[in-house]
């Protein structure tokens, strides 16, 4: 909840040194560095524009996540393009060899589990991501997370408030069908509008998922466009008791990625994973 000060009114008392000191320490003194205040549609458009500008990405990361009852932390190399095209190379924590290779080509997926010498195929959906990282996200929503933005609820409308204690824009949204609500916090300092956090609630007010980003930096894409990306991302799904922690080591944007990057050949006769 946004704080606006101590809430103490002294209408007839002169301003003393103590009162002025208390007012100075009470917060609520960061003003918007731009005007007028942004409309909700302007902030929604900004979030959508970040994704529209990212035509592809390539990254190296360290991911910390659950695989069934085991906590795994290791290097994951990623490629992505909009349209459910993703590629994951998860390396074994004990070495640089690939443990799992997963490719979504826009329709289906292929996966080779090198540790267990088996394979899987099927349609590329949120279940595909859940089977790999345990967090349930549609492929294009994972793409949006990976480029430092946030997925949005459908047909959002809402309001914007300014948190003068920390210099953040708070965007509160409702979906067009009333099934979902979402609160997005963006960094308003220097007009950055980096997505610092994003929380989606179901119609009963329960958290569906929560996203947090920290340590934004600028990265220039292959086409010269400049992107602001976080150094760390945390994604939590309470209902699944799942979370994903990512440290982004390297990001490349708008690099050439042909369709062969999102496909693989599965060796003939390779067993199906149980």
C-alpha positions in Angstrom: 0.0 0.0 0.0 1.3 3.4 -0.9 2.4 5.5 2.0 1.8 9.3 1.9 3.5 10.4 5.1 2.8 10.3 8.8 -0.8 11.6 8.5 -0.4 14.1 11.4 -2.1 17.4 10.8 -1.2 20.5 12.9 -3.2 23.2 11.2 -2.6 26.0 13.7 0.9 25.2 14.9 4.0 26.9 13.4 6.4 24.7 11.6 9.2 23.9 14.0 12.6 22.5 13.2 11.5 19.2 14.6 8.4 19.1 12.5 10.3 20.0 9.4 12.8 17.2 10.1 10.1 14.7 10.6 8.5 15.7 7.3 11.8 15.3 5.5 12.3 11.8 6.8 8.7 10.7 6.3 9.1 9.7 2.6 6.6 10.6 -0.1 9.0 13.1 -1.6 10.0 11.6 -4.9 8.0 13.3 -7.7 7.4 11.9 -11.1 10.3 13.1 -13.4 7.8 13.5 -16.2 4.3 14.8 -16.8 1.5 14.2 -17.4 0.9 11.0 -15.4 0.8 8.0 -17.8 -2.5 6.5 -18.7 -3.0 2.7 -18.0 -3.0 2.1 -21.8 0.3 3.9 -22.1 2.0 1.6 -19.6 0.4 -1.5 -21.1 1.6 -0.4 -24.6 5.1 0.0 -23.2 5.1 -3.5 -21.8 3.8 -4.8 -25.2 6.4 -2.7 -27.1 9.3 -4.3 -25.2 8.2 -7.7 -26.5 7.4 -6.4 -30.0 11.0 -4.9 -30.3 12.6 -8.3 -29.3 12.3 -10.3 -32.5 14.7 -13.0 -31.1 17.0 -13.6 -28.2 19.9 -15.8 -27.2 21.1 -16.1 -23.6 23.3 -17.9 -21.2 21.8 -18.3 -17.7 22.1 -20.1 -14.4 18.8 -21.5 -13.4 17.8 -22.8 -10.0 14.6 -24.9 -10.1 12.8 -28.1 -9.0 12.8 -31.3 -10.9 10.3 -33.5 -9.1 11.7 -33.6 -5.5 15.2 -32.5 -6.4 16.5 -29.0 -6.5 18.7 -28.4 -9.6 21.1 -25.5 -10.3 23.0 -25.3 -13.4 23.8 -23.5 -16.7 21.0 -23.3 -19.2 21.5 -21.9 -22.7 18.4 -20.5 -24.4 17.2 -19.4 -27.8 13.8 -17.9 -28.5 11.5 -16.3 -31.0 7.8 -15.4 -30.8 5.4 -18.0 -31.9 6.3 -20.8 -29.5 9.8 -21.2 -30.7 12.2 -22.0 -27.9 15.4 -24.0 -27.4 16.8 -25.1 -24.0 20.2 -26.7 -23.4 20.4 -27.6 -19.8 23.9 -28.6 -18.7 24.7 -31.0 -15.9 25.7 -29.1 -12.7 28.8 -31.3 -12.4 30.1 -30.6 -15.8 29.7 -28.8 -19.1 28.0 -31.7 -21.0 24.3 -31.3 -22.0 21.8 -33.1 -19.7 18.6 -32.1 -21.5 18.0 -30.6 -25.0 14.5 -29.3 -25.6 13.3 -27.7 -28.9 9.9 -26.1 -29.6 9.5 -25.3 -33.3 6.3 -23.3 -33.1 4.0 -26.4 -33.2 5.5 -29.3 -31.4 8.5 -30.1 -29.3 11.3 -32.7 -29.2 13.4 -33.5 -26.1 16.4 -35.7 -25.5 17.3 -36.6 -21.9 21.0 -37.5 -22.3 21.3 -38.5 -18.6 18.6 -41.2 -19.0 19.2 -41.9 -22.6 15.5 -41.3 -23.7 13.3 -38.9 -25.6 9.9 -37.2 -25.7 7.8 -35.5 -28.3 4.5 -33.8 -28.4 2.7 -30.4 -28.8 4.6 -27.4 -27.4 2.4 -26.0 -24.6 2.6 -24.7 -21.0 2.8 -28.4 -20.0 6.0 -28.7 -22.0 7.6 -25.9 -19.9 6.2 -27.4 -16.7 7.7 -30.8 -17.6 11.1 -29.1 -18.0 11.3 -26.4 -15.3 8.2 -27.3 -13.2 6.8 -23.8 -13.6 3.7 -23.6 -15.9 4.0 -21.0 -18.6 2.8 -20.8 -22.2 5.9 -20.8 -24.5 5.4 -17.2 -25.5 4.8 -16.1 -21.9 8.2 -17.7 -21.0 9.7 -15.8 -24.0 8.3 -12.6 -22.5 9.7 -13.4 -19.1 13.1 -14.2 -20.6 13.4 -10.7 -22.3 12.7 -8.9 -19.0 9.1 -8.0 -19.6 5.9 -9.6 -18.2 3.0 -11.5 -19.6 -0.3 -9.6 -19.5 -3.8 -10.8 -18.6 -6.3 -10.7 -21.5 -7.9 -7.4 -22.5 -6.6 -5.4 -19.5 -8.1 -2.2 -18.2 -7.2 -0.4 -14.9 -5.6 2.5 -13.2 -2.1 3.9 -12.4 -0.8 5.3 -9.1 2.6 6.7 -8.2 4.5 5.5 -5.2 6.4 8.6 -4.1 8.4 6.7 -1.5 10.4 4.7 -4.1 9.6 6.4 -7.4 7.5 3.5 -8.9 4.5 3.4 -11.1 1.9 0.9 -9.9 -0.4 -0.4 -12.7 -3.5 -2.3 -11.4 -5.4 -4.2 -14.1 -8.5 -6.3 -14.5 -9.1 -8.7 -17.4 -12.0 -8.1 -19.7 -13.8 -11.2 -18.6 -13.3 -10.4 -14.9 -11.5 -13.7 -14.2 -8.1 -12.2 -13.5 -6.4 -9.2 -12.0 -2.8 -8.1 -12.2 -0.5 -5.6 -10.4 2.6 -4.5 -12.3 5.3 -2.3 -10.6 7.5 -0.3 -13.0 10.6 1.8 -12.2 9.6 5.4 -12.8 13.0 6.9 -12.1 14.5 8.5 -15.2 11.4 7.3 -17.1 12.8 3.8 -17.3 9.6 1.8 -16.8 11.5 -1.4 -16.1 9.2 -4.2 -15.0 10.3 -4.7 -11.3 7.4 -7.0 -10.4 4.2 -8.5 -11.7 1.6 -10.5 -9.8 -1.5 -12.2 -11.3 -4.5 -13.1 -9.1 -7.4 -15.3 -9.8 -11.0 -14.1 -9.3 -10.9 -15.2 -5.6 -7.8 -13.1 -5.0 -5.3 -16.0 -4.8 -1.9 -15.5 -6.4 -1.6 -17.4 -9.7 2.0 -16.4 -10.2 4.5 -13.7 -9.2 7.4 -12.3 -11.1 10.3 -10.2 -9.8 13.2 -8.6 -11.7 16.4 -7.0 -10.3 19.5 -5.3 -11.5 18.5 -3.9 -14.9 21.2 -3.1 -17.4 21.3 -2.0 -21.1 22.0 -4.4 -23.9 22.4 -3.4 -27.5 20.7 -5.7 -30.0 22.3 -6.9 -33.3 20.1 -4.3 -35.1 21.2 -1.4 -32.8 18.1 -1.4 -30.6 18.7 -1.0 -26.9 17.0 -3.3 -24.4 16.9 -3.1 -20.7 17.2 -6.5 -19.1 17.4 -7.8 -15.5 20.4 -9.5 -14.1 18.1 -11.7 -11.9 14.6 -13.0 -12.3 12.4 -14.9 -9.8 9.2 -16.6 -10.9 6.9 -18.2 -8.3 3.7 -20.3 -8.7 2.2 -21.0 -5.2 -0.5 -23.4 -6.4 2.2 -25.6 -7.9 4.6 -25.0 -5.1 7.1 -24.2 -7.8 9.6 -21.5 -8.3 12.3 -20.6 -10.8 15.4 -18.4 -10.0 17.4 -17.2 -13.0 20.7 -15.3 -13.1 21.1 -13.9 -16.6 24.8 -14.0 -17.6 24.5 -12.8 -21.2 21.7 -11.6 -23.5 21.8 -11.1 -27.3 18.8 -9.7 -29.0 17.5 -9.7 -32.6 20.1 -12.2 -33.8 19.5 -14.4 -36.8 17.9 -17.7 -35.8 16.8 -20.0 -38.6 14.2 -22.7 -38.2 16.9 -25.3 -37.8 17.8 -23.8 -34.4 14.4 -25.0 -33.0 14.5 -28.5 -34.4 16.7 -31.6 -33.7 17.1 -35.1 -35.0 16.2 -37.8 -32.5 18.4 -40.9 -33.0 16.4 -43.8 -34.4 15.4 -46.3 -31.8 16.0 -44.0 -28.8 13.7 -45.1 -26.0 10.7 -43.1 -24.9 11.1 -41.5 -21.4 8.9 -43.0 -18.8 
